Amino acid sequence: MNRILLSVPHMGGTEQIYVNEAFASNWLSTVGPNIDAFEREFEQRIGLPAVALSSGTAAIHLGLRLLGVGAGDEVLCPSLTFAASCNPVRYLGAAPVFLDSESATWNLDPNILEDALRKRSRQKNLPSALIVVHLYGQCADMDPIASLCRAYEVPVLEDTAESLGATYRNQAAGTLGSVAAFSFNGNKIITTTGGGMLVSSNQTWIEKARFWSQQARDPALWYQHSELGYNYRMSNVLAGIGRGQLSVLDLRVSQRRAVALRYRDSFSDLPGICLMPQASFGEHTNWLACFLIEEREFGCSRDRLIRSLDEANVEARPVWKPMHLQPLYAGCERYGGAVAEDLFRRGICLPSSSSLSERDQLIVVNAVRRAANANRLDSLKESRTSLLPRKMEAGN
Ligand SMILES: Cc1ncc(COP(=O)(O)O)c(C=O)c1O
């Protein structure tokens, strides 16, 4: 039996045409017509100037540099995220400061942000930037976050790696801060196998990021460099995949949502398992279908459920382990963390590919139901046994 994976690439059919064009024209490099077209088409979709890069992490790195983050600075970031959200803070010699999430969205808690900014303003050490992450396909509650950041003059980088296609009050995720980073990693809602995009309303910044991403080569006959650059540009072949993928983005959003809602409906009679909240302020793409497991009601712990699914050849994984619990970031300053820890302890991501067939989804659903029932039966047996007279328990 084939393993049912968490999130796999799902081609739309036209990607190969653009890739073949790249081969036919010999644009097998980090320049070429697919890159220009992919950037243009992404700009049309999001409504902001864009630069195509080798990864979402590269986009966060360049985005932070555009915001002026440098050695010795501090950058606020939610603790509940993937390490790639904050590793670039370290690349720049700055320090991340972690903030807790709210249970209503699983994203940055605006109240915690307010507390952190108020305290730091009093101590005259406001951060150089805030990274706001839109997790698992859902935007953070941006109105209060943006108004706090405006009041304290803290620029915002949106980590939109997991939320291309999501909206907040009818605005696209990635258009709500000063800069935004998208990812086209193989597990994302659309993919270029690996890749990223940086967007900003500031055209000059986008040009600067494009310059840095190509080794920051000054215009001269020889190789001359006045600034530190990187090899972060997307390849023209991969941009071809991106063009095909972008044309099916809306379809992928509706397919991912359908997967998550089918799980929710299939589990509606099971106690102790509930879908990640769907905030009313926008469209959740449900990039990954995440659930919270309440062990006592469900009859089995989150970890035991992951192991049972694994035995049924189904890949599932825990919600992100918070950054303040990571050895790499031990000792970093933080504000709160209990909500992130609880979501990590109880949260599970189930297979969510847009290509997941109803038949395979049924295999997942049945495996979840079996795990819940098996453990409920076990504990029923245990409680019956403990009611038996001691002699019978001993087998007499
Ligand atoms: C929240 C988040 N930020 C950043 C990244 C980094 O993107 P990439 O893998 O394209 O570097 C990812 C995913 O990989 C992510 O999930």
The ligand as an ORCA input file, in Angstrom:
! r2SCAN-3c Opt
* xyz 0 1
  C       6.260     29.493      8.217
  C       7.345     29.221      7.233
  N       8.273     30.170      7.027
  C       9.261     30.011      6.149
  C       9.382     28.850      5.407
  C      10.562     28.709      4.512
  O      10.264     28.556      3.179
  P      11.305     27.778      2.230
  O      11.228     26.315      2.573
  O      10.816     28.070      0.862
  O      12.657     28.335      2.485
  C       8.419     27.829      5.572
  C       8.401     26.571      4.831
  O       9.205     25.897      4.384
  C       7.385     28.009      6.529
  O       6.479     27.055      6.754
*
